Amino acid sequence: MINAQPINIDLTIKKYSEDIFEKINEVKEYINSNDCERLYIDISNLNMVDATKICVLCSTFHFSKYPDGKITWYVKDEITRSLIKRLKLTNTDVLLFSRKSKYIDFEQTAKIFLKYHY
């Protein structure tokens, strides 16, 4: 199920310049400086590897401060969602949030290419 518009976004992680760990540290600082037992983070702009990395590390950090807390992550595709769900992080919910982009996702173009050429 794709959510039309995420509600209550606390943080949005967009493209980063050099290192994804800069963004991870920003999220950790946000968790340290705010009372955020329930947190909503949009990582739908990130690729699968970076989204998984930030989700695992920040969810673990959040769990150490709030064992009964919950983070809702908004991701861009089902592949990323299923990969994060398989990790069975007890304090995470992963929801789909599809953005309209001027760029076509590689997965969609690959399916179209395979459909018409093979």
N, C-alpha and C positions, 0 to 999 in steps of 0.2 A: 504494500500500500504506500503510495507516494503522498506525502503531506503537501497540501497546496501552499501553505505558508507556515513556517515554524512560529511557534508562540514563545514568548519570554526568552529571547536569545540574550544570554549574558555576555558571551564572547563570540566573535567571528574570526576564524583563522583564515587569512587569505594567503596569497602567494608570499613567499619569503625571499629575501635577497640572496643569502649565502648558505645559511645553515638552519635546518629545521629545529635544532636544539635551542636556537634563540627564541623561537615561538614556544617551545616546551617550557623554557624558563619563564616566559611571560605568563603562561597559564599557571605555573607553580606559584609565582609571585601573587597573582590574582587570588589564588586559593588561600595563601598565607595571610593576605591583607584584608580579606573579606569574609563575612560570615555566610558561607555558601554551601550549606548541607545539601541543597538541591541546586544543580547547576545545568544550564543548557548551553551547549557549544556547537556552533556551526562549522564543520570542517568540509563542507561540500565543494569547496574550491580546490581541495588538495587531491593529489593522486592516491592510489590505493596504498602504496608502501608508506608514504608520509602520514596518511590518515591513520593507518594501523599503528604506526610508531607513536604518534602523539597520543592516540587513544590509550594504548597500553601503559605508557609511562605516566601520563597525567591521571588516569583512573587509579593506578596504584598509589600515586602520591595523595590523591584525594581520599582514598580508602584509609590511609594511615592517619589522616586528620579526622575524618568522619566515617567510622566503620558502618554506621547505619545510613549514610548518605547515598545519593544517587546522582549520576551524571547522564544526561540525555545527549547523545551525539547525533548530529544530522549529517549524513553522508550522501554522496551523489549517485551511487549506483548499487545494485543488488550484490555485485561481487564483493565490494568493500564491506557491505553490511554483513554478508554471510561469513566473510573471513573474520571479522571482529566478533561476531556471535559465537563462532567456534572456539574462541579463546575462553569462553565461559567466565568473563569478569562479572562478579556478583553485583557490582555497584553500577553497571552500565545498562542503558537502553540505547538501541541503535535504530534510528528512523531514517527513511529515505526522504530526501528533499532535492527535487530535480530543478535546476535552474535553466532558464533559456539562455543559450549561449550562441555567439556568432560562430563558434567552432564546433565541428561535428566530433563527437566522441569516437575514438578509435574502435571501440567495440562495435558500434553501430555500423561504421563504414566497412569493417571486416565482415560482418554478417551479410551486408548487401553485396559485397564483392564475391563472397563465397556462394551466395545464392544464385548469382547470374553467371558465374564463371566456372563453377564445378558441379 
